Every structure is written in structure tokens, then in C-alpha cells.
């Protein structure tokens, strides 16, 4: 049965974690996988999560099945985090999924049932798992230009020109904020323009919201997608609690459908539940129970939002610190673009060979496409990393 299977291709990001763990050098730096680390290099459990965990452990009285849609209290509360007061709840459906990747797959399957062979437009570059998930769901993938490798900013004219080619029945996938891998985000004016193109040309926007709160703030990061949700007839979204709640291993996310009306949204949810039943049946409950507990309690919600704001501000400080180290110690402004990027990631513009040199000569692990995880840095590592960037860039 298995003799015809090809040799597996290693995941370009997850394989870095294995290589990093096996590296015996004391000064090694892991800027590969997208996790937040504090100044001590640890990925902490947020205080609000720890308190919610205590409450859930003391009050939960059963481990019985929750249901195909997961925790409905979680679904309602996480939709509120994403959409705020946007008046679209009467035509919105949510199901809890095993992380945002599970949500991506469920919505991919939904698209292929509703319209077989749908074309999904992805940014170039995009999150490494977008293409394989969409293709595994039976969809066609095209790309729109997004990142200018010279300026290290969004190439807005090229992006909008390509998105304008998406037509009736196509789906255009956007990053809600903190673009992965580049860190370069579109402006609110771009959200408005893409919304107008969607209405004019008939494509459906699909927004992946993996880092809400890590860019400019919890509310600010949602301005664009909220405007879009209020103005288009149909929209798809995935959201994740991995980063902004620190629930990486709990696989807590959601798939969201906005329909033309309540009936179509309900029909979409019904089909999603059928697809979930045939895939994983039910999502894991623990992470959703923690999020639900936090968002149902005003004190815990405030505690969580303060912690998230501190994490966001520290990311800005790390970017600023790295750029200052490069400028003050090495008289280099070549990497000043890092300050304009948002969230966890930045694309350095290095070749795969330069990224390999960072690993081989300096034990600094980043992805071969040039992506590094700013959130993986500690303040004490900034001089060492700056020195390595200068050495490799010469």
C-alpha cells in the first residue's frame, strides 16, 4: 500500500524548530516558528488565561461532548471581538474549529461544495499553509502581487490591479492585520477600495484574522475588515486565539460566514457542521472554555486586553531597538523598514543562501523566504542579531 508514496517534503517552518532544538550552540536564536516569547525567551501563559483555567477546573463538572459547532458561547463572544458593534450579526454564522487552520480547511471545503473548483486569490507571498489547504479542499489558487521586495512595503498599485481581475464567484483572501510573512499591512483606504471592487466585480472577500491585537491594537486592527463586513453581501473569515490569547497548543479558532441574509448564513452553518462531522466531528473544548470565561467576565477581559496591549507595545519596542542597534552601532539604515512593519513578522529581503548563512554561521534560525519572527527576540539578543544581519548583508 505505501510503497508508491514519495519521500516527504519537510515543512519549511516546523522543520526549523527541530533543527533549532538539535543545535548545541549556546548563542542560538529561534526566529522561525511564529510564537511570542518574553524577555526570558519563554512563551508564557497569560495571567488572564491562568485565572480562567483555575475557574474552569474548579467549576467544570463534565467532559461530555459539546457539539459539532463547539462552544456556542465562545462563538458568540469571539465574533464580538472580531466585529465589535458592526451591524451584521443577523446574517452571520460561526463555528468553533481546531485553530484557524481548521477554519481555513472548513471554509475551503464549504466553497468547494457551494461552487466546485472555486478560484482563491492569495497574496504573493502569503502564509505558507494557505495554498496547500485551499488546494487540498479542491480549489484553484491564483496570486495577486502584494509585496515590493525593494521598498519592503505593500505594492498597492500592483495589488489593486491584480485584485481587480478577480471576477464573479472568485474568492480573494486577505490578511486581517500583521501580514504573514511580510509584516507589511494594507491601509484602511485599501480596504475601502477592495470592498468597492468586491461589490463591482462580484468576488467574495475571505479574511484570515490570525493576529488581532498584535498590530496597532485590538480595535484598530479590525477597522478594515469591519468596514468590509458591513458593506459586502457575502464574506468569509477565520480567526485564531493562538497568538492574542497565547493558546497555541489548544488549537482554538473559528470559521465565520456572512451571508446575504439570515437564511443563507444558517444554511452555510448547517453545511459547515456536516463537513466538520466528516472531518474531526468536534473541536477541542478546553481553549474555547478559557476564552469564553475571560470574555464573559469584565475584570478578566480587562486583564487580558492589558496583557495583549503590553505584548503589542513590546513588539514595537523590539523593532525600534533592533533598528537603533543597527543604526547606532553599525551606522546602517538599510533595515529601517522593520519599524514600519506590524505584528510578529518581517521579511528581510535576504536570499535563501543568506538565510542559511544566518543559521550556519550565527545559529540564527529564520525561514528561507527571509521571514524572521520579531516576537522571538529578547532584548539581550538585539546586538548579536544586528551584528549577524550586517555581516550577512555585506
N, C-alpha and C positions, 0 to 999 in steps of 0.2 A: 504493500500500500504506500509506503513512504519512500521507496527507492527513487522515485522520479522528482522528489522535492528538491529545489535548488538550495544551494548554500545560503543561509540567511544573511541579509544586509543589516548591519548594525544600525540602530537608531543613532542619528548624528548628535543628539543631545544626551540621551540617557547613557550611552556608551562612555561619554566623558566622565560621568560620575564613577564608573568602575575604574577607569584609568587613573582618576584622581585618588581614589582610595588606595590603589596599589602603588602609588608614588611615595617613596620613602623620604623625599626631601623635606626638610623642616620648614622651608620658606614657601611651600606650595600655596597657591591661591586658586580657589574654585569660583570662576566667574561663568560657569557653563549653565547648569540647570537653574531654572527660574524660581528660586526661593529667596525669601527675605531673611537676612541674618543680622543680628545685633552687633554691637561693638566687640563682643567676645566671640563672634563667629558662630553663634548659636541661633537656631530658628526657634524662638520662644513660643510658649503657649501664652496667648494674650490673657491679661488678667480677667477681662470680661468672660472669656471662654472658660477659664478655670472656675470662676464663680458659677457660671451656668452649668458646668459639669457637676459641681457639688450639688446644685439644686436638682438636676435631672437624676443623679444617682440616688439621692435621698427620697425623691418623690415618685420616680417611675416604678410602677408595680407590675409591669408585664413586658414581655418581649414578643408578644403576638404580632402577626402580620399587620402592617399599617394600611396597605392598599396599593393598587397599581400606580396611582398618581403621587404616592409618597405622602408626606405630611401636608395636609391642606392649609394648616395654619402657617407653616413655613412658606408655602407657595404664595399665599396672600401677602405675607409680610415682606418677602424678598421682592415681589412685584412693586411694593410700595417704595422700597429702597431704590429700585431702578427708575420708576416713573414718577415718584412723588405725587403731585396733585394733578398730573396730566389727565384730562377727562376722557380716558379711553377704556376704563375698566369694564364697561358694559359690553365691550366687544373683544375682550382679552381672555385667553385661557393659558394656564400654567400647569406644567407637571414637573415634579422633582426628578432629577436624573443623577446618575453616578458621575458627578463632576460635569464641567462644561463640555468635555469631550464626549461624554454620553449624550448630552443635549445636542451637540453637533450631529452625532450619528442619528439620533431620533428624528431631528428635523430634516436631515438628508433623506432618510427613509420616507418621511412624510411627503417630501417634494416628489420623490420618485413614484409614489403611489398616486398622488394627485395629478402629476404630469410627468410620465415616464421620460427619462433622458433629459431632464431639465439642465440647462447650462448655468453653471455658477461661476461668476466672475470673481477672482481673487486678486488682491493687491500683489504687485511684484516688487519686493518679496512679501511673503505672508508667514503666519505661524506655520511651522513645519508640518503640523498634523492636519491642517485644513485640506490640502489636496488629497492625501490618502483616505481621509474619512469620507469626503464627498465622492471620490471615485469608488470606494467600497460600497457606497449606497447606490451605485449605478448611474451617477450623474456625470455630465460632461464639464470639464474645467477649462476656462479661459482666464487670461490675466489682463489686468489694466495696469498701465505704468503708474508708479507711485513715488519712488524714492530717487532723488537725484544724487548719484554717487559722488559728484563733485562738490556740491554745496552741502551735502548731508541733510537736506531738507526735503519736504514734500514737493514734488514737481507738479504743481497744481494744474497748470495748463495741460500737460500731458495726461494727468489723471482724469480731468473732466472731459477731455477729448475722447478718451477711450471709454469711459463710462457712458458717454452719450451714444456709443454704438450698441449698448445693451438694449434689447428690444422686448416686445411683449412676451411675457412668460419667462424671461430670464430672471436670474437672481443675482444681485450684486452684494457681496459680503464685505462689510466694513468693520473696522476695529472701533469699538466704542470710545476708547481712550488708550493712551500709553501703548502705541502701536508696537506689536511684536513681529519682527525683531528690531525695528529701526529706532523706536523711541520718538519718531517724528510724527506729530499729530496734525490732522486737518483742522482748519479754523471753523468757527461757527458759520461764517459765510459760506464755506464749502458744504456744510451740512444743508444749508438752505438751498444751495444750487443743486445738489444731488437729489434733494427732495423734489424740486421742480422737475428735474429730469425724469424721476420715477413716475411722477404724475403724467408727464407729457408722453413718455415712451412706453410705459406700461411694465417696466421691470419691478420686481419686488425687492426691497431692501432687507438684508439679513445682517444684524449687528451682533458681533461677538463682544460681550462685556466681561472681560476677564480681570480687569484691574481697576474697577471703580474705586476712587478714593486715593489712588497712588499717583495721580497726575497733578491736578490743581485742587482737588478736594472732592468730597463725596457728592455734593450737589453740582459743582461746576463741571465735573467730568460727565455728567448726564445731560447737560443743556442741549447738545446737538441731537442726541437720539430722542429726547423728549419732544423737541420740535418736530422731528421727522414722524414720530409715532402719532402725533396729533393731526398731521396733515396728509398722511398717505392712507389708502384704503386697507392695504394689507402689509404686514411686516412680520419678520421672524427675528427672534432674539435668543441668545444663550447667555447665561450669567453664571459666575463661579464664586464660591466662598473660599476658595483655596488661599488667595492672597489677602483679601481685605478682612477675613476672619481667621487667617492662619490655619485653615483646616485642610491642609494639603492631602494628608493620608486618609481623610474621612470621605473624600470623593463626594462633595456636596455641591450640586449645581441645579440649574433649572432650564427647561426649554419653554419658550413663550411664543404664542401665536396671537397676532392681532388680526382679526377678520373684518370684513366689510360690515358685519352685524353680529349680534349675539349668537344667532343660529349657526352661522358659518364657523365662528370661533369654537362653539360647542362641538360641532361635527369634527373639526380638526383635533380637538382634545380627545374625542372618542377614538379616532383613528390612531392617535399617538399612544393611547392606552393599549390598543390591540397590538401595535408594534412593540411596545415595551414588554407585553406578556410573552411575545415570541422571542425576545432578546435576553432580558435579565429579570423579567417579571416585576420585581420591586426594587427601588433604590435603597441603599443602606440608610438607616434611620438616625444614627447617633448624631452626626454632624447637623442634620436638619433640626433635631430636637434642641441642640445647643443654640443654633441661630434663632429658632422660634422663641426660646426662653429669653434671650437677650432682647429681641425686638418687641417682646410683649411687656417689658419692664423698663420704665422710663430711666431709672437710675443706671441699669446695665447698658441701655442704649447709649446714654451719655458717656459712660466709662469707655465703651467700645469706640465711639466716634472720636474721643480724645486720643485714645491709643493709636487709632488709624491716622489721625492728623499728625501725631508725633512721628510715625513711620514715614509719612509723606514728606514732612519737613526734613527729616534726616536724609532722605534720598536726595533732596535738593542740596543739602549741605555737603553730601559726599561728592556730588557732581562739581559743586563750587570748589571744594577742597582739592579735588584731582586737577582741575583746570588751573588753580592757583599754584599748585606744586609744579606743574609743567611750565607755567609762565615765570614764576619766581626763581626756581632752581635751574631750569633749562632754557629760559628765555624763548619759549615756544608758545605761539598762539594757534598752532596747527589744529589742536583738538578743542578749540573753544566752542565748537558746535555741540559738544557734550552738554553744555549748560542749557541749550535750547531744547534738548530732548526731554521727554517726560516719562515717568514711571521707572520700571526696573531696568530697561534695556537701552543699549546704544550700539549702533553699528559703526565700527571704527574706520571702515574702508580698507582694511587690510586684506591681502590676498590669502588664500588657504596656506600658502607656504609661509607667510609671515605669522599666521596664527599657529602654525606648527612650530615655528621658531620660539614663539612665546612659551609654548609648552615644553619644548625640548631644552631650551637654554635657561628659562626663568621659572619653570614649573607653574606658569600662569595658564589656566585652562579656560578657553573660550571656544565658541563654535567656529567651524571653518569658514562660515559665511561672514565672519568678522564681528559677530554679536558677542557682547560681554554683558554680564549681569551686574549693574552698578550696586544692586541690593545685596550682592555677595561680598562686597568690600567691607573692611573695617578701617577705621580712621588710621590706625597704626601702619596699614599696608600701603597707604597712598604714595609715600616717597618711593617705595620699591616698585610699585606698578608704574608710576610715572617714569622712572628710570628705564624700565623694560620697554615701555611704549616708544620712548625716544630712541633707544638702541635698535629696536626692530624697524622703526620707520626710516632710518637713515640708509 
